[in-house]
Amino acid sequence: MQTCRSIIIAASLLVVPAEANVQGGGQLQHWEDKVDDEGRKVQSLQIQAPSMTEEDQYGYNMPDQYRCDSCKVVAHHLSEALKLRQPKNRRLHEWEYQEIYDETCKSGLSGYGVALIDGQNALSGPALKRDNLKPGMGAIQMGGETWEKRLGETCRKFVFDKIGEDELYEHFRTGGEVSADLCFSETRDCQVGPKAPVNVETVKKTMKPKKEKKQKRGTNDMEAKVAGSPDIDISTFFGKLAKKHGVEKSEYTLKRSFSQWEQLLVQTSKRISEQTAKQAGQMVDV
């Protein structure tokens, strides 16, 4: 009996964007044996594409249905980036892990999109292992720049709003990685419906007691950090001062002539005086 191979592709896949990627998690090698109408043995491979909703296609906010997986993706890439740059014999300086966070959130989250997995759209990409593709099935991943930007925003919220820069690094130092359990216990991105199973005790051991909730890059918090950190270097000082004054770090750290540095110090001193006077006035009003 004659045997042949064919690839069965649904009609919806006849037009595939250039940015789409075929993904099968190793399943593309598995062919399904069938017998056609003429009694011949054939092997077929079915490839499915997701049906993109309007929310999937437009906007820069991560749709709620992908929040849990996107949090896990962010945790994975932050963990890998910190492992790669962590020296064996010392802690990273604050400016060093801040730089890692910024770089990862800005350009370290490419290669992701949406694929049809087990009949439902799901986030897909390098850090997400999909074991529920059946033999003889593949999946089309619909990705692109939009998903990278969405993950970047998820990353920034994860680091600066939900966990905290210092707390995240302490968690990494204690456990040797950025655990995806944070997506359950801290950010609650994976807290959907009934309480998800998670080893809370393990997470508690890897997290230092949280300090009083700080405002994101807030003036009072930044001032307290600067005052309470006697071992910071000049670069870290200017970085913190730039955040406190609401300007780009480069405005205070670019190379200058001697006279230009003098002018900058005069300007920053004036800003510090004005902010101190304003805060004192607010305290009196209260």
SEVEXLO-255609 format. One record per residue (C-alpha): residue number from 1; x, y negated, z; residue in one letter. Coordinates in steps of 0.05 Angstrom, whole numbers. Layout:
+-----+--------+--------+--------+---------+
! num !      u !      v !      w ! residuo !
+-----+--------+--------+--------+---------+
! NUM !      X !      Y !      Z !       a !
...
+-----+--------+--------+--------+---------+
END
This chain:
+-----+--------+--------+--------+---------+
! num !      u !      v !      w ! residuo !
+-----+--------+--------+--------+---------+
!   1 !      0 !      0 !      0 !       m !
!   2 !     28 !    -68 !    -19 !       q !
!   3 !     46 !   -117 !     36 !       t !
!   4 !     52 !   -193 !     29 !       c !
!   5 !     58 !   -255 !     72 !       r !
!   6 !     15 !   -318 !     70 !       s !
!   7 !      8 !   -380 !    113 !       i !
!   8 !    -63 !   -400 !    131 !       i !
!   9 !    -70 !   -474 !    143 !       i !
!  10 !   -137 !   -506 !    161 !       a !
!  11 !   -165 !   -558 !    113 !       a !
!  12 !   -155 !   -612 !    165 !       s !
!  13 !    -80 !   -602 !    157 !       l !
!  14 !    -76 !   -618 !     84 !       l !
!  15 !    -56 !   -689 !    101 !       v !
!  16 !     -3 !   -692 !    154 !       v !
!  17 !     33 !   -757 !    174 !       p !
!  18 !    108 !   -759 !    162 !       a !
!  19 !    119 !   -766 !    237 !       e !
!  20 !     82 !   -701 !    253 !       a !
!  21 !    124 !   -643 !    276 !       n !
!  22 !    109 !   -569 !    272 !       v !
!  23 !    115 !   -539 !    342 !       q !
!  24 !    104 !   -468 !    363 !       g !
!  25 !    148 !   -457 !    424 !       g !
!  26 !    179 !   -397 !    389 !       g !
!  27 !    112 !   -372 !    366 !       q !
!  28 !    122 !   -391 !    293 !       l !
!  29 !    162 !   -326 !    284 !       q !
!  30 !    103 !   -283 !    302 !       h !
!  31 !     60 !   -263 !    244 !       w !
!  32 !     -9 !   -232 !    251 !       e !
!  33 !    -23 !   -169 !    211 !       d !
!  34 !    -88 !   -168 !    172 !       k !
!  35 !   -120 !   -131 !    114 !       v !
!  36 !   -148 !   -174 !     58 !       d !
!  37 !   -210 !   -161 !     15 !       d !
!  38 !   -170 !   -119 !    -33 !       e !
!  39 !   -144 !    -73 !     22 !       g !
!  40 !    -74 !   -101 !     22 !       r !
!  41 !    -35 !   -112 !     87 !       k !
!  42 !    -19 !   -186 !     96 !       v !
!  43 !     15 !   -225 !    151 !       q !
!  44 !    -12 !   -294 !    166 !       s !
!  45 !      9 !   -353 !    208 !       l !
!  46 !    -43 !   -403 !    231 !       q !
!  47 !    -23 !   -474 !    246 !       i !
!  48 !    -71 !   -521 !    281 !       q !
!  49 !    -71 !   -598 !    285 !       a !
!  50 !   -103 !   -640 !    340 !       p !
!  51 !   -163 !   -683 !    326 !       s !
!  52 !   -139 !   -752 !    346 !       m !
!  53 !   -189 !   -795 !    385 !       t !
!  54 !   -190 !   -871 !    382 !       e !
!  55 !   -158 !   -873 !    451 !       e !
!  56 !   -102 !   -826 !    426 !       d !
!  57 !    -87 !   -871 !    367 !       q !
!  58 !    -90 !   -941 !    395 !       y !
!  59 !    -65 !   -980 !    455 !       g !
!  60 !     -4 !   -973 !    499 !       y !
!  61 !    -36 !   -944 !    561 !       n !
!  62 !    -29 !   -869 !    571 !       m !
!  63 !    -99 !   -836 !    565 !       p !
!  64 !   -121 !   -806 !    631 !       d !
!  65 !   -122 !   -735 !    605 !       q !
!  66 !    -46 !   -737 !    594 !       y !
!  67 !    -27 !   -772 !    659 !       r !
!  68 !     -5 !   -710 !    696 !       c !
!  69 !     39 !   -683 !    640 !       d !
!  70 !     67 !   -752 !    625 !       s !
!  71 !     87 !   -759 !    699 !       c !
!  72 !    123 !   -692 !    696 !       k !
!  73 !    159 !   -713 !    632 !       v !
!  74 !    183 !   -777 !    666 !       v !
!  75 !    206 !   -739 !    728 !       a !
!  76 !    245 !   -690 !    684 !       h !
!  77 !    282 !   -742 !    643 !       h !
!  78 !    298 !   -786 !    703 !       l !
!  79 !    325 !   -725 !    738 !       s !
!  80 !    369 !   -705 !    679 !       e !
!  81 !    395 !   -776 !    670 !       a !
!  82 !    414 !   -781 !    744 !       l !
!  83 !    447 !   -713 !    744 !       k !
!  84 !    489 !   -733 !    683 !       l !
!  85 !    514 !   -798 !    715 !       r !
!  86 !    519 !   -777 !    789 !       q !
!  87 !    593 !   -774 !    811 !       p !
!  88 !    613 !   -714 !    854 !       k !
!  89 !    649 !   -755 !    907 !       n !
!  90 !    605 !   -815 !    921 !       r !
!  91 !    536 !   -845 !    918 !       r !
!  92 !    515 !   -887 !    859 !       l !
!  93 !    514 !   -962 !    872 !       h !
!  94 !    446 !   -994 !    870 !       e !
!  95 !    460 !  -1029 !    804 !       w !
!  96 !    482 !   -962 !    774 !       e !
!  97 !    418 !   -924 !    788 !       y !
!  98 !    377 !   -985 !    770 !       q !
!  99 !    412 !   -984 !    702 !       e !
! 100 !    396 !   -909 !    694 !       i !
! 101 !    323 !   -922 !    709 !       y !
! 102 !    319 !   -979 !    659 !       d !
! 103 !    355 !   -941 !    603 !       e !
! 104 !    313 !   -878 !    613 !       t !
! 105 !    247 !   -916 !    613 !       c !
! 106 !    267 !   -957 !    552 !       k !
! 107 !    298 !   -905 !    505 !       s !
! 108 !    301 !   -837 !    538 !       g !
! 109 !    230 !   -811 !    525 !       l !
! 110 !    226 !   -798 !    451 !       s !
! 111 !    202 !   -735 !    416 !       g !
! 112 !    133 !   -731 !    448 !       y !
! 113 !     63 !   -730 !    419 !       g !
! 114 !     -3 !   -693 !    421 !       v !
! 115 !    -14 !   -621 !    399 !       a !
! 116 !    -75 !   -576 !    398 !       l !
! 117 !    -62 !   -524 !    452 !       i !
! 118 !   -114 !   -470 !    467 !       d !
! 119 !   -168 !   -512 !    434 !       g !
! 120 !   -152 !   -577 !    471 !       q !
! 121 !   -107 !   -636 !    458 !       n !
! 122 !    -47 !   -636 !    504 !       a !
! 123 !     17 !   -676 !    511 !       l !
! 124 !     74 !   -639 !    476 !       s !
! 125 !    149 !   -647 !    473 !       g !
! 126 !    218 !   -624 !    496 !       p !
! 127 !    205 !   -622 !    571 !       a !
! 128 !    137 !   -588 !    567 !       l !
! 129 !    138 !   -512 !    562 !       k !
! 130 !     75 !   -485 !    529 !       r !
! 131 !     64 !   -411 !    540 !       d !
! 132 !     -9 !   -408 !    520 !       n !
! 133 !      1 !   -405 !    444 !       l !
! 134 !    -23 !   -338 !    419 !       k !
! 135 !     20 !   -294 !    373 !       p !
! 136 !      9 !   -315 !    301 !       g !
! 137 !     -8 !   -387 !    320 !       m !
! 138 !     31 !   -451 !    315 !       g !
! 139 !     14 !   -524 !    329 !       a !
! 140 !     24 !   -591 !    295 !       i !
! 141 !     50 !   -645 !    342 !       q !
! 142 !     25 !   -715 !    324 !       m !
! 143 !     77 !   -762 !    353 !       g !
! 144 !    109 !   -829 !    340 !       g !
! 145 !    131 !   -895 !    371 !       e !
! 146 !     65 !   -905 !    408 !       t !
! 147 !     75 !   -845 !    452 !       w !
! 148 !    147 !   -866 !    468 !       e !
! 149 !    122 !   -934 !    490 !       k !
! 150 !     66 !   -903 !    532 !       r !
! 151 !    115 !   -858 !    567 !       l !
! 152 !    162 !   -917 !    578 !       g !
! 153 !    106 !   -955 !    614 !       e !
! 154 !     89 !   -892 !    654 !       t !
! 155 !    163 !   -888 !    673 !       c !
! 156 !    167 !   -960 !    697 !       r !
! 157 !    104 !   -952 !    740 !       k !
! 158 !    132 !   -886 !    768 !       f !
! 159 !    198 !   -918 !    789 !       v !
! 160 !    179 !   -989 !    810 !       f !
! 161 !    106 !   -986 !    831 !       d !
! 162 !     92 !   -916 !    858 !       k !
! 163 !    157 !   -889 !    886 !       i !
! 164 !    207 !   -945 !    893 !       g !
! 165 !    278 !   -951 !    865 !       e !
! 166 !    315 !   -935 !    930 !       d !
! 167 !    266 !   -882 !    953 !       e !
! 168 !    271 !   -846 !    886 !       l !
! 169 !    347 !   -844 !    890 !       y !
! 170 !    345 !   -819 !    962 !       e !
! 171 !    297 !   -764 !    940 !       h !
! 172 !    344 !   -745 !    884 !       f !
! 173 !    405 !   -744 !    931 !       r !
! 174 !    369 !   -700 !    981 !       t !
! 175 !    341 !   -648 !    933 !       g !
! 176 !    390 !   -653 !    875 !       g !
! 177 !    334 !   -669 !    826 !       e !
! 178 !    273 !   -712 !    815 !       v !
! 179 !    218 !   -662 !    831 !       s !
! 180 !    154 !   -659 !    791 !       a !
! 181 !    120 !   -648 !    858 !       d !
! 182 !    122 !   -724 !    866 !       l !
! 183 !     67 !   -726 !    812 !       c !
! 184 !     22 !   -691 !    862 !       f !
! 185 !     43 !   -716 !    930 !       s !
! 186 !     64 !   -788 !    916 !       e !
! 187 !     38 !   -816 !    850 !       t !
! 188 !    -26 !   -774 !    850 !       r !
! 189 !    -24 !   -770 !    774 !       d !
! 190 !    -36 !   -695 !    779 !       c !
! 191 !    -88 !   -702 !    834 !       q !
! 192 !   -150 !   -687 !    791 !       v !
! 193 !   -211 !   -651 !    816 !       g !
! 194 !   -199 !   -600 !    872 !       p !
! 195 !   -134 !   -611 !    910 !       k !
! 196 !    -77 !   -583 !    868 !       a !
! 197 !    -32 !   -531 !    902 !       p !
! 198 !     33 !   -563 !    922 !       v !
! 199 !     84 !   -548 !    976 !       n !
! 200 !     77 !   -612 !   1015 !       v !
! 201 !    129 !   -592 !   1067 !       e !
! 202 !    182 !   -584 !   1014 !       t !
! 203 !    167 !   -653 !    986 !       v !
! 204 !    169 !   -684 !   1055 !       k !
! 205 !    238 !   -655 !   1068 !       k !
! 206 !    264 !   -687 !   1004 !       t !
! 207 !    234 !   -755 !   1018 !       m !
! 208 !    260 !   -803 !   1070 !       k !
! 209 !    208 !   -839 !   1112 !       p !
! 210 !    179 !   -894 !   1069 !       k !
! 211 !    193 !   -965 !   1087 !       k !
! 212 !    138 !  -1016 !   1093 !       e !
! 213 !    103 !  -1020 !   1025 !       k !
! 214 !    140 !  -1072 !    985 !       k !
! 215 !    114 !  -1118 !    932 !       q !
! 216 !    142 !  -1103 !    864 !       k !
! 217 !    204 !  -1145 !    857 !       r !
! 218 !    172 !  -1191 !    909 !       g !
! 219 !    209 !  -1252 !    936 !       t !
! 220 !    204 !  -1233 !   1009 !       n !
! 221 !    225 !  -1161 !    997 !       d !
! 222 !    284 !  -1182 !    954 !       m !
! 223 !    306 !  -1232 !   1006 !       e !
! 224 !    304 !  -1179 !   1060 !       a !
! 225 !    345 !  -1131 !   1017 !       k !
! 226 !    398 !  -1183 !   1003 !       v !
! 227 !    403 !  -1203 !   1076 !       a !
! 228 !    405 !  -1131 !   1100 !       g !
! 229 !    457 !  -1105 !   1051 !       s !
! 230 !    526 !  -1132 !   1073 !       p !
! 231 !    563 !  -1085 !   1027 !       d !
! 232 !    536 !  -1108 !    960 !       i !
! 233 !    584 !  -1134 !    907 !       d !
! 234 !    578 !  -1200 !    869 !       i !
! 235 !    546 !  -1167 !    808 !       s !
! 236 !    491 !  -1135 !    851 !       t !
! 237 !    481 !  -1202 !    887 !       f !
! 238 !    469 !  -1240 !    822 !       f !
! 239 !    424 !  -1184 !    796 !       g !
! 240 !    380 !  -1190 !    858 !       k !
! 241 !    382 !  -1265 !    855 !       l !
! 242 !    359 !  -1264 !    783 !       a !
! 243 !    300 !  -1220 !    801 !       k !
! 244 !    282 !  -1265 !    860 !       k !
! 245 !    282 !  -1326 !    815 !       h !
! 246 !    243 !  -1290 !    760 !       g !
! 247 !    297 !  -1295 !    705 !       v !
! 248 !    335 !  -1245 !    664 !       e !
! 249 !    397 !  -1216 !    699 !       k !
! 250 !    440 !  -1237 !    640 !       s !
! 251 !    425 !  -1310 !    655 !       e !
! 252 !    467 !  -1304 !    719 !       y !
! 253 !    519 !  -1253 !    696 !       t !
! 254 !    542 !  -1276 !    627 !       l !
! 255 !    615 !  -1298 !    622 !       k !
! 256 !    625 !  -1373 !    631 !       r !
! 257 !    680 !  -1424 !    636 !       s !
! 258 !    700 !  -1449 !    705 !       f !
! 259 !    660 !  -1513 !    699 !       s !
! 260 !    598 !  -1475 !    674 !       q !
! 261 !    602 !  -1428 !    735 !       w !
! 262 !    604 !  -1490 !    780 !       e !
! 263 !    542 !  -1517 !    745 !       q !
! 264 !    506 !  -1450 !    753 !       l !
! 265 !    522 !  -1448 !    827 !       l !
! 266 !    493 !  -1518 !    836 !       v !
! 267 !    430 !  -1497 !    799 !       q !
! 268 !    420 !  -1433 !    838 !       t !
! 269 !    433 !  -1469 !    903 !       s !
! 270 !    378 !  -1518 !    886 !       k !
! 271 !    330 !  -1460 !    870 !       r !
! 272 !    347 !  -1426 !    935 !       i !
! 273 !    334 !  -1490 !    974 !       s !
! 274 !    268 !  -1503 !    939 !       e !
! 275 !    243 !  -1431 !    952 !       q !
! 276 !    265 !  -1434 !   1025 !       t !
! 277 !    229 !  -1500 !   1035 !       a !
! 278 !    167 !  -1472 !   1001 !       k !
! 279 !    166 !  -1410 !   1044 !       q !
! 280 !    175 !  -1452 !   1107 !       a !
! 281 !    117 !  -1495 !   1086 !       g !
! 282 !     73 !  -1434 !   1076 !       q !
! 283 !     90 !  -1408 !   1145 !       m !
! 284 !     71 !  -1475 !   1176 !       v !
! 285 !      4 !  -1475 !   1139 !       d !
! 286 !    -12 !  -1405 !   1166 !       v !
+-----+--------+--------+--------+---------+
END
